[in-house]
């Protein structure tokens, strides 16, 4: 699993950071920062939740 983020679409809601703080953070402008683009398997469920709940749909998974 590889996580990517489209920072141009990000609205800074912070759902990803709340759901998976080991994988996502926010910069000083509140935009998403991917901390681990290839998260460990034990984080996959929370990453999927973060992607599903992202209001701007700025998070993606790649194989």
SULTANOR-V679213 format. One record per backbone hydrogen bond with DSSP energy under -1.0 kcal/mol. CO is the residue of the C=O (numbers start at 1). NH is the residue of the N-H. E is the energy in kcal/mol with one decimal. If there is no record, write none. Layout:
<<CO:NH:E> <CO:NH:E>>
//
This chain:
<<2:62:-2.5> <4:60:-2.5> <6:9:-1.3> <6:10:-1.2> <14:18:-2.0> <15:19:-2.4> <16:20:-2.6> <20:23:-1.5> <20:24:-2.6> <23:35:-3.5> <23:36:-1.1> <25:33:-2.7> <27:30:-2.0> <31:27:-2.5> <33:25:-2.2> <37:3:-3.0> <40:43:-2.1> <41:44:-1.4> <43:47:-2.1> <44:48:-2.5> <45:49:-2.0> <46:50:-2.3> <47:51:-2.4> <48:52:-2.5> <49:53:-2.1> <58:6:-3.0> <60:4:-2.4> <62:2:-2.0>>
//
